[in-house]
Amino acid sequence: MSVIAMTGGTGFVGGAAIDQALAAGHQVRALARKPQRARERVTWVQGSLADAESLNRLCDGADVVLHIAGVVNAPDRAGFVAGNITGTENMLAATKAAGIARFIHVSSLAARERALSNYCWSKAEAEDRVTASGLDWIMVRPPAVYGPGDTEMLDLFRMAAKGLVMLPPSGRMSVIHVADLAALLVRLAGGAGDVHAIYEADDGTPQGWSHEGFADALGRAVGRKVRTARAPKLGLFMAARADRLLRGPKAKLTPDRARYIAHSDWTSDPLRRPPRDLWQPEIATPKGLAETARWYRAEGWLKR
């Protein structure tokens, strides 16, 4: 079994990856900004992606690096540079210094659209750093990730529970349950997969989901028949400016995020799907959404 040096282990995807790694018999060395509760076969290394010394300690004695941490929203370009580009550069340097050859990098479908937004640009630039590293890298570009504990898709569940889901301009999307994504990442960290491959994994739905179809699935998950309404691009950008005025650097809907949301194609490329003998999704999205809704309600995140 491997010793996995992991970033992002305190986050949504990283937490699921730690669970899967332990279930598979691996040991985990996980980076954390703050002290964490003790877990058998998990060594918490306090530090950050900006702290070279802590990254060296993280990688010391590990067999493989699983780099999950990243920034999905930031008030400006500098925030994306620090979280996605410089953080990846620092992690690559620590990997090399420790003599580790295998580097599993969690990217995003956003990397395909470099010119669309600062976020997309930063994910593409991070990929460039990985491909030029000389390491035995593998990349995974997840689509929208959902599941118990997720906060990014919570607002959609809340809208569905009220019977009205606001949609972005027309387009399609792919999704994946966090447990399925974590299973793939742990398989790769354990030595499976082709070196220098870029995988785009999803729930297996051909051509992904239309926005309306996904809204209907959310409605069934929360036990409501939902209506939908589209927000035009101009409306999204106006809402982003308003959020910036109201919440300043803490705004959740930034102009950068609005450009991302308005893009018409966030579906996984079937030609980059992991081979069936490597990995297959196990959680059908309708079942996974219903499970997530039950979890939200049990935790008081979603009204009954």
matplotlib code that plots the C-alpha trace (Angstrom):
import matplotlib.pyplot as plt

x = [0.0, 1.1, 1.8, -0.1, 0.9, -2.4, -3.3, -6.9, -7.6, -9.7, -12.0, -15.1, -13.3, -10.2, -12.2, -13.8, -10.5, -9.0, -11.9, -11.4, -7.6, -7.9, -10.5, -8.1, -5.3, -3.2, -1.6, -2.2, -0.1, -2.4, -1.8, -3.9, -3.9, -5.3, -5.0, -7.3, -8.7, -6.5, -7.2, -5.5, -3.1, -3.5, -0.6, -1.7, 1.0, 0.2, 1.0, -0.1, 0.7, 2.6, 4.9, 7.7, 9.0, 5.6, 5.3, 8.7, 7.5, 4.3, 6.1, 8.8, 8.4, 5.5, 5.2, 2.8, 1.4, -2.4, -2.8, -6.5, -6.3, -7.2, -9.2, -12.6, -13.5, -11.4, -11.9, -9.2, -6.7, -4.0, -6.1, -6.3, -2.6, -1.7, -4.1, -3.9, -0.7, 1.9, 0.4, 0.9, 4.4, 5.3, 3.8, 5.7, 8.9, 8.3, 7.5, 10.8, 12.8, 11.4, 12.3, 8.6, 7.9, 4.1, 1.9, -1.9, -3.3, -6.9, -7.7, -11.1, -13.1, -12.5, -8.9, -10.2, -11.5, -8.3, -9.7, -13.1, -12.2, -9.4, -10.4, -10.2, -6.9, -5.4, -6.4, -5.0, -1.8, -1.5, -1.9, 0.9, 3.2, 2.3, 2.9, 6.2, 7.4, 9.1, 7.1, 4.9, 1.8, -1.8, -4.6, -8.3, -10.7, -13.9, -17.2, -19.6, -19.1, -22.0, -22.7, -23.2, -21.1, -21.0, -21.7, -21.3, -24.5, -26.5, -28.2, -29.6, -31.1, -32.6, -34.2, -35.6, -37.1, -38.9, -40.2, -38.3, -34.8, -33.0, -30.9, -28.0, -28.3, -28.8, -26.2, -25.3, -23.3, -21.8, -21.8, -20.1, -20.8, -17.9, -17.5, -17.1, -14.5, -12.6, -12.5, -10.9, -8.3, -7.3, -7.1, -4.7, -2.7, -2.4, -0.6, -3.4, -3.9, -1.7, 1.1, 0.5, -3.2, -5.9, -9.1, -12.6, -14.8, -18.5, -21.7, -21.8, -24.8, -24.3, -23.8, -24.3, -27.4, -29.4, -29.9, -33.7, -33.1, -30.8, -33.3, -36.0, -33.7, -33.1, -36.9, -37.4, -34.6, -36.2, -39.8, -41.0, -42.1, -40.0, -40.4, -37.4, -36.5, -33.4, -31.1, -29.8, -26.0, -26.6, -28.7, -25.9, -23.3, -25.6, -26.1, -22.4, -21.7, -24.4, -22.9, -19.5, -21.0, -22.8, -20.1, -16.9, -14.1, -16.4, -18.8, -19.8, -21.1, -18.2, -18.0, -15.4, -17.8, -20.6, -18.6, -18.0, -21.6, -22.8, -20.6, -22.7, -20.7, -19.4, -19.8, -17.0, -15.3, -16.2, -12.8, -11.1, -13.3, -11.3, -11.2, -13.8, -11.2, -9.7, -12.8, -16.6, -19.1, -21.2, -23.6, -26.5, -27.2, -30.9, -30.0, -27.0, -29.0, -31.7, -29.0, -27.5, -30.9, -31.5, -28.1, -28.7, -32.0, -30.5, -27.9, -30.4, -29.0, -32.2, -35.7, -38.0]
y = [0.0, 3.6, 6.6, 9.4, 13.0, 14.9, 18.6, 19.7, 16.9, 19.2, 20.1, 18.4, 16.3, 15.7, 14.5, 11.9, 10.9, 10.4, 8.1, 6.1, 5.9, 4.5, 2.0, 0.9, 0.4, 3.4, 5.8, 9.5, 12.5, 15.5, 19.2, 21.3, 25.0, 24.2, 21.3, 18.4, 15.5, 12.5, 9.6, 6.3, 6.1, 9.9, 12.2, 15.9, 18.3, 21.8, 24.4, 25.8, 25.8, 29.0, 27.4, 25.5, 24.0, 22.5, 21.1, 19.4, 17.8, 16.7, 14.9, 13.4, 9.6, 9.6, 7.5, 9.6, 13.1, 13.8, 17.5, 18.4, 21.9, 24.9, 28.1, 28.2, 31.8, 34.8, 38.6, 39.2, 37.5, 37.5, 35.2, 32.6, 33.0, 32.3, 29.4, 27.6, 28.5, 29.3, 26.7, 24.0, 25.2, 24.9, 21.5, 20.3, 21.6, 19.7, 16.6, 16.7, 17.5, 14.4, 12.2, 11.3, 10.5, 10.2, 13.3, 13.2, 16.6, 17.6, 20.2, 21.2, 21.3, 25.0, 24.5, 23.8, 27.4, 29.4, 32.8, 32.6, 33.8, 34.3, 31.0, 29.1, 30.8, 29.9, 26.2, 26.0, 27.6, 25.1, 22.3, 23.8, 23.7, 20.0, 18.9, 20.6, 19.2, 16.0, 14.0, 11.0, 13.0, 12.2, 14.8, 14.6, 17.3, 16.9, 18.4, 19.7, 17.7, 17.0, 14.9, 15.1, 18.0, 20.0, 23.7, 24.8, 23.1, 23.7, 26.8, 24.8, 22.2, 25.1, 26.6, 23.2, 22.8, 26.1, 24.9, 27.4, 26.9, 29.8, 28.5, 30.0, 30.7, 27.5, 24.8, 21.4, 20.1, 17.0, 16.0, 13.4, 12.2, 13.0, 9.4, 8.3, 11.0, 10.1, 6.4, 7.4, 9.6, 6.9, 4.3, 6.6, 7.4, 3.6, 3.2, 2.7, 4.7, 5.8, 8.3, 11.7, 11.0, 13.6, 12.1, 13.7, 11.6, 12.0, 10.1, 8.3, 10.3, 10.5, 14.2, 15.2, 17.0, 19.8, 22.5, 21.8, 18.1, 18.6, 20.9, 18.3, 15.7, 18.1, 18.5, 14.8, 14.5, 17.0, 15.8, 18.9, 19.6, 22.5, 25.4, 26.9, 30.3, 31.4, 34.2, 36.0, 36.7, 40.4, 39.6, 37.4, 40.1, 42.7, 40.4, 39.9, 43.6, 44.0, 41.2, 42.9, 46.2, 44.5, 42.1, 43.4, 40.8, 38.3, 38.3, 34.8, 35.7, 37.7, 38.8, 36.1, 33.5, 34.8, 34.3, 30.7, 30.0, 31.5, 29.2, 26.8, 23.5, 22.1, 18.5, 15.9, 14.8, 11.2, 10.6, 11.5, 9.2, 6.8, 3.3, 1.0, -1.4, 1.5, 3.1, 3.3, 5.5, 3.6, 6.2, 7.1, 10.8, 10.6, 8.3, 10.4, 13.6, 12.1, 10.9, 14.4, 16.0, 13.6, 14.5, 18.3, 17.9, 15.8, 18.4, 21.3, 22.8, 22.2, 22.7, 19.7]
z = [0.0, -0.6, 1.6, -0.1, 0.5, 0.0, -0.2, 0.2, 2.7, 4.9, 2.0, 0.5, -2.1, 0.0, 3.0, 0.7, -0.7, 2.7, 3.6, 0.4, 0.8, 4.3, 3.2, 0.5, 3.1, 2.3, 4.7, 4.3, 5.0, 4.7, 4.7, 7.0, 8.0, 11.5, 13.9, 13.0, 15.0, 15.2, 12.8, 12.5, 9.6, 8.9, 9.7, 9.7, 8.6, 9.6, 6.9, 3.6, -0.1, 0.4, 3.0, 1.4, 4.7, 5.5, 1.9, 2.3, 5.6, 3.9, 1.1, 3.3, 3.2, 0.8, -2.3, -4.3, -4.2, -4.6, -5.2, -4.6, -3.1, -5.2, -5.3, -7.1, -6.2, -5.5, -5.6, -8.1, -10.5, -7.8, -5.6, -8.4, -9.1, -5.4, -4.9, -8.3, -10.0, -7.3, -5.0, -7.7, -8.4, -4.8, -4.6, -7.6, -6.2, -2.9, -4.8, -6.7, -3.6, -1.9, -4.9, -5.6, -9.2, -9.3, -9.1, -9.3, -10.1, -9.6, -12.2, -13.7, -16.9, -16.6, -17.8, -21.4, -21.6, -20.7, -22.0, -20.4, -16.9, -14.4, -12.7, -16.1, -16.9, -13.6, -13.9, -17.4, -16.2, -13.4, -15.8, -17.9, -14.8, -14.2, -17.8, -17.9, -14.5, -15.8, -13.2, -13.9, -13.7, -14.2, -14.3, -13.5, -14.6, -12.6, -13.6, -11.0, -7.8, -5.4, -2.4, 1.4, 2.9, -0.3, 0.0, -3.7, -4.9, -1.7, -3.1, -6.0, -3.5, -1.6, -4.7, -5.7, -2.2, -2.8, -6.2, -8.4, -9.8, -11.6, -14.5, -16.3, -20.1, -22.2, -22.0, -20.7, -17.7, -16.3, -12.7, -10.4, -6.9, -4.6, -3.6, -7.2, -7.8, -4.7, -5.7, -9.0, -7.3, -4.9, -7.7, -9.5, -6.3, -5.8, -9.2, -11.7, -14.8, -17.7, -17.0, -18.7, -19.1, -18.6, -17.5, -17.5, -15.3, -14.7, -13.7, -17.1, -18.5, -22.3, -23.3, -19.7, -18.3, -19.7, -17.1, -17.1, -16.8, -13.8, -12.2, -12.6, -10.9, -8.0, -7.7, -7.4, -4.9, -2.6, -3.3, -5.2, -8.8, -9.8, -12.2, -13.9, -15.1, -17.0, -16.0, -19.1, -19.3, -18.7, -15.6, -14.2, -14.7, -13.1, -10.1, -9.9, -9.7, -7.1, -5.0, -5.2, -4.1, -1.2, 0.1, -1.4, -1.5, 0.2, -2.8, -3.9, -7.4, -8.9, -12.5, -13.0, -11.6, -13.8, -16.9, -15.8, -15.1, -18.4, -20.5, -22.5, -22.3, -19.0, -20.2, -19.9, -23.1, -23.7, -25.4, -22.1, -20.0, -17.8, -19.3, -17.9, -16.5, -14.5, -13.1, -13.5, -11.6, -9.1, -7.9, -10.3, -10.0, -9.1, -6.2, -5.2, -5.2, -3.0, -0.6, -0.5, 0.1, 3.0, 4.5, 4.1, 5.9, 8.7, 9.2, 9.2, 6.0, 4.1, 5.4, 5.5]

ax = plt.figure().add_subplot(projection="3d")
ax.plot(x, y, z, "-o")
ax.set_aspect("equal")
plt.show()
